[in-house]
């Protein structure tokens, strides 16, 4: 319903109003439904820069489809974050396990 600039403006307004210590954006890949990949990356880059400037911890999630590289996101922000956590489901020998990479 809103463009990426409006989403960014809404983030800034809410951050100013609530002064949070942490912000969660789930999932960031959904921004691709609002604009182009380049626009979504630019918007998230500006958001992440603003959060870092204000010492606000950002927790961003992204859902990767099977077979996609785990070292990047759909919106190409993996190089901007300080810590990268990957949770995977592995099936082998009739057993399903979760693996966490930090």
N, C-alpha and C positions, 0 to 999 in steps of 0.2 A: 504494500500500500504506500510506503514511503520510500524515497530514494536513499542512497547511502549517506549523502550529506545530512539528511534529516535524522538518520540513525545516529550518526556521529554527534550531531548537535544535541540529541536526546541523551546520549551517554554523558556528554559534558555537563548538561543541565542537572542530571541526576547525581553525578559525582559532586558537583558544587553544592547541591542541596543536602545530600546525605553525608558527605565527607567520609566515605567508607575506607577501611584499611585493605579490603580485598574486593575485587570485581570479578565476576564469573560471566563468561560469554559462552553459551552452549547451543549448538555447535557453530563454529565460525564459518564452516562450509556453506551454511544456509544463506549467507550473504550473497552467494553466487546467484541466488534466485532474484535478487534485487538489482544487481548490476553485473558488469563484466568482471572477469577475473582480475584484470588490471585495476579496475576501480575498487574492487573489494580489498585487494592487497594494499592499495594506497590508503584506503579508509582505516584498515586495521593497523597499518604502520603509524598513522597519525594518532590513533587511539593508544597504542602501546607506548609511543613516545610520551604522550601526555600522562599516562599512568606512571611511567618511570619517573618523569619529572616531579610528580607529586608523591613519590614514594609509596604508591599503591600497588599491592601485589595483584597481578593479573593471573587468572586461571582460565585458560582458553581450551576448549575441547574441539576435537575434530574426529569424524568418523571416516575411516578409510575402508573402501571396498576391498574384497579379496583380490590379491594380486597387485594392488597398488603399492608403491614404495612406502616404507614406513618412516623414511628420513625426511619427508616433506609433507606439507598439507596441500589441500586443493587451492588454497589462497596464498601459497608461497610465503609464509611467515615464520617457518621453522628456524631460520637464521636470526630472527629478531629476539627470540626468547632466551632466557637464561638457563632453563632446565627443560629437558625433553623427556617425557615419560610415555612409554608405550605399553599398553595392556593388550595381550593377545590371548586368544583361545587356541589351544593346540589339541588335536585329536590324534591319538596313536594307540594301537592295541586295544581298541574298545574303551579307552579312557579319555576323558576330557579334562584338561588342566589349563589353568591361567598362568601366564608368564608375564612378569613385570620387568621392563628394562628402564633404567634411569641413565 
